[in-house]
Amino acid sequence: MSRGPALEVGPPKDDAELKAYGDLLVQSLGFDSKLLEPWLARQERVSFRLARLGGRVAGGLLILRGGQWFGGRSVPFAGIAAVATAPDLRGKGVASRLLRTTLEELRAGKVPLSGLYPSTHVVYRRLGYEVAGVRVTWKLPTSAIDAQETGLALRPFEAKDEEAIRDLYRERASRGAGQLDRTLPHWKRILDPLGVTRYAYVIEREGKAEAYVFFTQEPTRANHYELVVRDMVAATPQAVRRLLAFFAGHRSMADSVSWIGGPGDPFFALLPNPSHRVDQLRHWMLRLVDVPAALEGRGYAPDVSASLALHVRDENFPWNEGKFTLRVEGGRGEVRPGGDGDLKVTVRGLAPLYTGHLTAEELVATGLVSGEGEALAAASRLFRGPAPWMSDAF
Ligand SMILES: CC(C)(COP(=O)(O)OP(=O)(O)OC[C@H]1O[C@@H](n2cnc3c(N)ncnc32)[C@H](O)[C@@H]1OP(=O)(O)O)[C@@H](O)C(=O)NCCC(=O)NCCS
């Protein structure tokens, strides 16, 4: 990790450095060069971290701050996006050292969780990230919808609806696991996406928003298109049916509708036939940057009262190493150093356990977790919850 010449890490010093990083994104990640400038301009400059080697921009990444919901509490979370190393400097530890410095900085800034969508597992696993949740794109032929619901009013979204849709999103996300506690930049991507025409509607009952949908129309065959839902929440069965009826109303030209969800979806309960299928399954990885803070920051099932003695291994960060005891009571967790270390877990193994993506028993087969049956069962009980999924991609 410390191999190679000294790397200097920090936000861009000037426009020229930002431009050099932007060029890297076009070359390395296939960014659309026409959208690069507006994309760079809409990010906060202080959120970029560039890696400099001998004064040259060798790589970079973007930190997207927010929270992640677990057990009804939002834990400070840093999404890591747009990781790239100059092609001629790859394999020299640039990305690893850049990420490591970023993680140290996050811990100092009291951000206990970091997540990303990986293009390779190798680099990120070495730094303690592990696959911990999903993002499923579901696809449904519009011809398969038989919902007729017209009872609720559906109308185009207006700027004045922003607060109401944020509330709807927050209400659902806070009851789930893994969904982001969105900040303004997250919402900007939904409200005002770059390079596409977005359509947006709100469903209301007696003037109160009960659902919303943001979508684009992507060409399929001659003049036909798919409704690609970028963001959607429906809080009641009538709102779900109203949305389905709205999608069906596009069926003369729209062959299908796709939307993002978890492994299960309330929509399925209202479909007459199993015509939906997975269009894309993406996994995200999580890193517990600060184990005690992450364990204390999340919520737990209010009916669970238990203690778990952990022995954590973290090859990268000594502050996570060692024995901790997690005591959970009334939905909150408290961590004390020490204890018997009954559950032996690497920091990577802790990520899917923490989110509820895998149980402790399942993780035994990965070699990332070990312990007696009782410790495994206690860990699974403590972290059980809704299936972790994330709507946002970055
Ligand atoms: C992925 C990427 C950022 C890695 O950057 P890098 O500076 O070469 O990474 P490092 O040198 O720190 O790599 C650390 C280890 O991971 C390995 N590694 C890096 N990329 C890998 C890949 N795509 N597949 C398998 N192993 C990989 C390296 O070989 C190295 O292992 P080693 O120490 O045994 O040699 C770089 O390849 C890149 O810019 N790719 C194109 C864009 C991209 O995929 N970005 C990531 C988006 S999530």
The ligand as a Gaussian input file, in Angstrom:
#p B3LYP/6-31G(d) Opt

LIG

0 1
 C      -10.020000       0.484000     -11.075000
 C       -8.895000       1.501000     -11.068000
 C       -9.378000       2.806000     -10.475000
 C       -7.755000       0.916000     -10.201000
 O       -6.738000       1.897000     -10.131000
 P       -5.207000       1.506000      -9.835000
 O       -4.527000       2.758000      -9.438000
 O       -4.642000       0.759000     -10.969000
 O       -5.382000       0.523000      -8.595000
 P       -4.237000      -0.022000      -7.632000
 O       -2.924000       0.042000      -8.322000
 O       -4.343000       0.660000      -6.330000
 O       -4.732000      -1.536000      -7.486000
 C       -4.668000      -2.275000      -6.316000
 C       -4.724000      -3.733000      -6.664000
 O       -5.896000      -4.067000      -7.387000
 C       -5.588000      -4.648000      -8.630000
 N       -6.539000      -4.171000      -9.631000
 C       -6.726000      -2.910000     -10.036000
 N       -7.731000      -2.865000     -10.952000
 C       -8.155000      -4.133000     -11.123000
 C       -9.144000      -4.745000     -11.948000
 N       -9.902000      -4.035000     -12.780000
 N       -9.309000      -6.077000     -11.847000
 C       -8.544000      -6.814000     -11.018000
 N       -7.584000      -6.291000     -10.229000
 C       -7.392000      -4.971000     -10.276000
 C       -4.202000      -4.151000      -8.950000
 O       -3.533000      -5.036000      -9.848000
 C       -3.569000      -4.141000      -7.596000
 O       -3.219000      -5.439000      -7.216000
 P       -1.650000      -5.827000      -6.960000
 O       -1.235000      -4.955000      -5.814000
 O       -1.720000      -7.275000      -6.608000
 O       -0.925000      -5.510000      -8.217000
 C       -8.314000       1.742000     -12.484000
 O       -8.028000       0.485000     -13.075000
 C       -9.233000       2.508000     -13.413000
 O       -9.207000       3.735000     -13.457000
 N      -10.085000       1.758000     -14.179000
 C      -11.045000       2.350000     -15.086000
 C      -12.151000       3.070000     -14.357000
 C      -12.798000       2.239000     -13.249000
 O      -13.101000       1.065000     -13.435000
 N      -13.001000       2.877000     -12.089000
 C      -13.564000       2.245000     -10.926000
 C      -15.020000       2.543000     -10.831000
 S      -15.730000       1.754000      -9.400000

